């Protein structure tokens, strides 16, 4: 499935569930962007907190926490939540995430050309 189709499906789910993605004013749009940014950062925080615990267990004798292999699926789920929030944010901004990523990849290709081996 292409990224654009996945985003369209998620946005349609959001609309059916009453999560706004369409706005009558910039004020409403800004308010939702801020709400979704908080949601995005919360999901990133959940990912980071779990990874922090795994790292502490790995590097600190006596610290009890799960192994990376034991939380791999949970970490991936948090990243999926992050992606859903990104889909919402780009939709609210009337963007095209595929196009924007490809544009940025091109910029990075130029920026980091001297690092290539």
C-alpha positions in Angstrom: 0.0 0.0 0.0 1.3 3.4 -0.9 1.8 5.9 1.9 -0.8 8.3 0.5 -3.5 5.6 0.5 -2.6 4.7 4.1 -2.9 8.4 5.1 -6.2 8.7 3.3 -7.6 5.6 5.1 -6.5 6.9 8.5 -7.9 10.4 7.8 -11.2 8.8 6.9 -11.2 6.8 10.1 -10.5 10.0 12.0 -13.5 11.7 10.4 -15.8 8.8 11.2 -14.6 8.9 14.8 -15.1 12.6 15.2 -11.4 13.6 15.3 -11.3 16.8 13.3 -9.1 17.2 10.3 -11.2 19.9 8.4 -11.6 23.4 9.8 -13.5 26.6 9.2 -10.8 28.9 10.5 -7.1 29.1 11.1 -7.9 29.5 14.8 -9.6 26.0 14.8 -6.8 24.6 12.7 -4.1 26.0 15.0 -5.9 24.7 18.1 -6.0 21.2 16.6 -2.4 21.3 15.5 -1.4 22.1 19.1 -3.5 19.3 20.4 -2.1 16.8 18.0 1.4 18.0 18.6 0.9 17.2 22.3 -0.4 13.7 21.3 2.6 13.2 19.0 5.0 14.2 21.8 3.2 11.9 24.2 3.7 8.9 21.9 7.3 9.8 21.3 7.7 10.1 25.1 6.1 6.6 25.6 8.6 5.2 23.1 11.5 7.0 24.8 10.5 6.0 28.3 10.3 2.3 27.4 13.7 2.5 25.5 15.2 4.3 28.5 14.2 1.4 30.8 15.6 -1.2 28.4 18.9 0.8 28.1 19.2 1.2 31.9 18.7 -2.6 32.3 21.4 -3.1 29.7 23.9 -0.7 31.2 23.1 -0.7 34.9 23.8 -3.9 37.0 20.8 -4.7 39.2 18.3 -2.5 37.3 15.3 -4.7 36.4 13.5 -4.0 33.1 12.6 -5.9 30.0 15.0 -6.8 27.3 14.8 -5.1 23.9 13.6 -8.3 22.3 10.7 -8.4 24.9 9.4 -4.9 24.1 10.2 -4.8 20.4 6.5 -5.1 19.4 5.5 -2.4 22.0 8.1 0.0 20.6 6.9 -0.6 17.1 3.3 0.1 18.2 4.4 3.4 19.8 6.1 4.3 16.5 2.8 3.5 14.6 1.0 5.9 16.9 3.7 8.5 16.1 3.0 7.9 12.4 -0.7 8.3 12.8 -0.2 11.7 14.5 2.2 12.7 11.7 -0.5 11.8 9.2 -3.0 14.0 11.1 -0.6 16.9 11.3 0.3 16.9 7.6 -3.4 16.6 6.7 -4.3 19.5 8.9 -1.6 21.5 7.1 -2.9 20.5 3.7 0.4 18.7 2.9 1.4 15.7 1.0 3.7 13.6 3.2 5.0 11.5 0.4 6.0 14.5 -1.7 7.4 16.3 1.3 9.6 13.3 2.3 10.9 12.9 -1.3 11.7 16.6 -1.4 13.6 16.4 1.9 15.4 13.2 0.8 16.7 15.2 -2.2 17.8 18.1 0.0 19.6 15.6 2.3 21.3 13.9 -0.7 22.8 17.3 -1.5 23.6 18.2 2.0 25.3 15.0 2.9 26.9 14.1 -0.5 30.4 14.5 0.9 29.7 11.9 3.6 28.9 9.1 1.1 31.3 6.3 0.7 
